[in-house]
């Protein structure tokens, strides 16, 4: 007798991440221009914040791993990459 199995299907309803009400101080002229263009301030700020976080995380990762990257680059410069002898080009 076979055990019944359920197949998991992706939910048709996509849930958005929770949002926190936040007060921000923005330049009045920028807010006025954004409103004149019917821009969604929350969406614009959210995307800009995502970009800033990604850039900061990348910079932090590079700083934290700079020594290992430099070591690897020096090693490759001195010894080449594993398998170099098999390259045909």
N, C-alpha and C positions, 0 to 999 in steps of 0.2 A: 504494500500500500504506500503510495507516494504522499509525502507531506504537502499540504497546500502552501503555495508561496504567493506572496503579494508583490506585484511589480509597483515600484514607486514611480509615479508620473510627476513631472514638475507641476507645481501649483499654477493654476491659471491666474491667480491673483498675486501680483508682485507687491510686496510690502516695502514701503519707503522707510529709510532709517528714521528713527525718532528725531524730532527737532526740539531744540530748547529755545524758548523765547529769550532773546538777548537784546540789550540796549547798546547801541553803538553811537559814537559821535562822529559824524561825517561832515565834510565841508558843505555848507549850504549851497554853493554854486553847483557842486557836483550832483547833489540830490535834485536840485531843480532841473538840471540838464537831463538827468536820467529819467525823471518823471515826464519831461516834455517828449522824450523818446519812447515812453511807455515801457521802460525797462523794469523788470522785477528786481528790486534792490536785494531782496533776500537771496535770490538765485545768483545774481552777479557777485555778491559778497561771498557766497558759499563756494562758487567756482574759483574765485581769486584766492580764498583761504586754502582750498585743496591744492592749488598750484604752489602757493607759498610753503605749505607743509611738505609737499613732495620735494621741492627744491632744498628745503632745510634738512630733510631726512637724507637726501642724496649727499649734500655737503658734509653732514655729520658722518655718514658711512665712509666717504672718501677720507676724511680726516682720521677716523678711527683705524682705517686699514691702510693708510699711507705707507707705513713702514713695511708691511707685508708685500704691498704692490711694488715698492722700490726694490725689495729683496728679490722678488720674482723676476722683475725686469732685468736686474743685474745678472741673475742666474742665466736667464735666456740669452742675454748678450754674450756671456762668457761661454756657455755650453750649448746653446741652441735649444730648440724645442724637441721633445721626445718624438722620434720618428722622422726627423729631418732627413736622415740618410735614405729614407724610402720615397721621398718626394720625387716626382718625375718632371717637374717644371722648373 
